[in-house]
Amino acid sequence: MAAIKHRRTALERVEKFISDVYFTDCNLRGRLFGDRCPPASLSYFQTPRRIPYEEAVVQEFGPAQVGQSFGPTWETCWFKVELSIPPAWAGREVHFVWESDGEGMVWRDAQPVQGLTKEGEKTSYILTRSLKESEPHSLTLYVELACNGLFGAGKGSMIAPPDPDRRVTLSKAELVVFNRDVYELLVDLEILLDMAQLLGEENQRSFQALYTANQMVNVCDVTDPSTFPAAHELAAAIFSQRNGESQHTIHAMGHCHIDSAWLWPYEETIRKCARSWVTVVHLMEHNPELTFACSQAQQFEWVRSCYPGLYARIQDFVAKGQFIPVGGTWVEMDGNLPSGESMVRQFLQGQRFFQEQFGRLCSEFWLPDTFGYSAQLPQLMRGCGIQRFLTQKLSWNLVNSFPHHTFFWEGIDGSQVLTHFPPGDSYGMHGRVEEILKTVKNNKDKGRVNHSAFLFGFGDGGGGPTQKMLDRMKRMSNTDGLPRVQISTPDQLFSVLEKESSQLCTWVGELFLELHNGTYTTQAQIKKGNRECERILHDVEVLSSLAVAQDRGFRYPASQLQQLWRLLLLNQFHDVLPGSCIQLVVEDALQYYTEIRRAGAQLQEEAVQSLCRDLLQPNAWSTPSTLVLNTLSWERTEVISRPGPEGTETLALVTVPSMGYALVQEPLVPPQPVAVRKQEDGSITMENGVIAVCLDTMGHLTSLQLLDSGRESIPDGCYANQFALFDDVPLYWDAWDVMDYHLETRKPVTTLLKPLEITLAGGLRGSVRFSLQVGKSSTLTQEIILDAACPYLRFLTQVEWKEAHKFLKVEFPVQVRSTNATYEIQFGHLQRPTHWNTSWDWARFEVWVHKWLDLSEHGFGVALLNDCKYGASAHRNVLSLSLLRAPKSPDSTADIGHHQFTYAVMPHQGSFQEAGVIQQAYNLNFPLHVVPASCAQCPAWSAFSVSSPAIVLESVKQAGAGVEEGRAEGLRCCCWAGLAFTHTQGGQAQLSTAACAGEAVPVSPVCTPPKAEDRAEGLVVRLYEAHGSTVTAWLQTSLPIKEAMLCDLLERPATEGHLPLEPQGLRLSFTPFRVLSVLLLRSC
Ligand SMILES: [Zn+2]
């Protein structure tokens, strides 16, 4: 009989035939499951803690029932499930079905075997594909049920703060017979139906698919499985009609984006990893073609230590090339706020972990879900052996559509990486027709490349791929009318993109996300913890390195530093440092910072004690004095506060050499003391011979003069240091977003609580103080400080913040005209426009910055420095620093409470480079260390100095430091000092040939340790060109060095990287923003 002619009735007929809502009494979907049988027994116990299996199973279990609810939120229920499979089910596929709104894990024989999450379409554990008589029919399973969903427990909406009283219901726990032939037909029909609907009436394949599906319904008698093969044949026939050669190829890879903490705490993430990955491993056992790209070394480390059995299975699949570690970083970090050195450590810790555990480095950076990407990343990737980058987050841009999916991305130094955004704009595909059609249609580089990535699997809260996703894509592998879909790997995809890359375009500069700009400011304590702990670890490393060089007995705290770095790096995860997490996560993050501060202070003290032992130990000739240490690479003259008798503090002006120390007994006399004067109108002037300022009673800066030139920085009639409050109600993503329209709600803060008064009358330091009422219930107290010889004015600010949906900023209108402002980023800076000409310009109404931003015209400018803020803007001639927000989701308590932060304003002659703005911003962030000493005289000592002000010596650390202690020597040697050894035919160890630009090199897991005497002698010194200039500089050191060589960021020596030791030091050549690492071996 001829096929029916009415398109709509045919479509809906097929829909109803596979519907799980309608006609399930007589349709195919209703036949998916056969007989059912309840568990022989079901019992449970509940605990507020996340406990290991061994501890759980020895608890007392009480009776439980299907239909029962459990909770509250974050509790865990362990269920003991006794099953008895009816013998009559011989030959049938038997599933254990478990449905609840919590996240479950099935344990069998003390091992995790299957994650169960309804939201992730995982509700079955397959007990047998075909029940044999010899198989055990009775068995005991345990189900560990977390009382939270895949996306936490938001009350009312996903990102609302968690409902503390949420309960999860167990809606199903039973044995069922699974009819796989029905399942296969359902997948066939679903694909055909999608093709019929989505290919459109102009495409004949749409009708071919529809009529085939309709014919299948005709052929199928749902009560008679013997009719199913004929129907399946019809589907197979149409799926096997092939494409032409020009068809687009989709590289499908299993993936599971797991936020390391977000709407759930870190601890739950450990279980999410296990639930998701055990499911992947289980799928791989039955689908040898399945590949799975998996990022974040930290998550591997969690599973390694908490689920060793699962980890061993993962290692097997890594070896087979199916389970593929990607990314190379410790976590998928925020792409904007971590310092340059932090970003290096993300890669160093990550790549070393992958090298140690799996014998290979990752060759692609993987960061699909981060809120923007620093223009320094291409250089850092290349320095870590990575030339490929995958993300997709820019598809979230609110204003401008990014013009490419495959392109070369060029950073501020000129480094390029091949970058790919999966054109389907997602990292959580389900293998549906709609998604693969979108991938082709949406691709902005049609004609340039014909391959693209397709990441499938539930994500964010974990979950990962399902069998159904795989089965869908198998049918679409090469079907006329649809793109080719092949299961692939990141390496296969990028290799073919590299071959096709001749036509690709290049994007220069940052990948700015035009959304989530509130994340530069939200959760100010996390931002402050990050900046402060970056400084602490920097200082501990510098001082410990110097101590090692000076004191043979001092042991570099490698493993403690590794542990502290890993805590800091973990907190840089892309929902933690940005502040887009729930309160539980904030508490954990702040706890980690507390730990870094505590342990860091102790390590620093130990290093200083060792470095300066002779100066600090009292003896018969001791005289009280002060030791001042400088961890930065230039000489500094600053006012310090030193402890005097009986707990008093005295000020002193001191000069301390670069990366070294000086002993202070007689402080310097300032060239000009600070003068502070109160005027008749209540305003106060302060000057120090460098700058002169005038402040009104409200704390406004009404004048800021550079005395040398007499140049005024503040325009006539304008107030700088003006606080302004904005309404801050975004469209949805509360903690994330500040919208452009907030700028229309500006209200200057004008309520004075305490007028300006003098707190320090001058001399070495002058200061004034005032208090303001901010909004309805917040207060702000500020001390404005001018030090002798200091080129900037410092604003030490305390805020009691009790607002809701308000945004506090401080503004500095300046007498400077420029169409671009300059912002510090990782190891460099970049310009962004001060106007809103185009949509690309005004979409950057709120941007991120590190320690300083600057607005300069020829010969003069004003810089704004800060010690823990990241949000800023420069519109026309107004520099603004974003101080505090008050979002309510996902943490209703975000930022409520006490805050302390410092910013500073620095007018300057010449360019910001010539004026030393960069160094001053470092000085503000890295205070001199002041230690009471007991020695009268000692020459000042400098370990390192650099001849050019364009070069910043950023880090000094022990090479290879951070290798876990107690590991086999054979493993240790692979990473030690980053020396990658490979065996030659003669069995001789040989240095690998890593170029300093970071060309990817194959690194063999087989290696020979470096010679014992080299082991504890290596230091890595990292420098960068900060001015944006080509320059040759000398690195001088007073440490005994026998050998020096350039190395990459993974500390692998560069080919021909050997540096001659010359009388002036080491000669280093830099191009703009170039980062160089030098490996120094100490002479014995
Ligand atoms: Zn994410």
Boltz pocket constraint, residues with backbone or C-beta under 6 A from the ligand:
constraints:
  - pocket:
      binder: B
      contacts: [[A, 257], [A, 258], [A, 259], [A, 369], [A, 460], [A, 574]]
      max_distance: 6.0
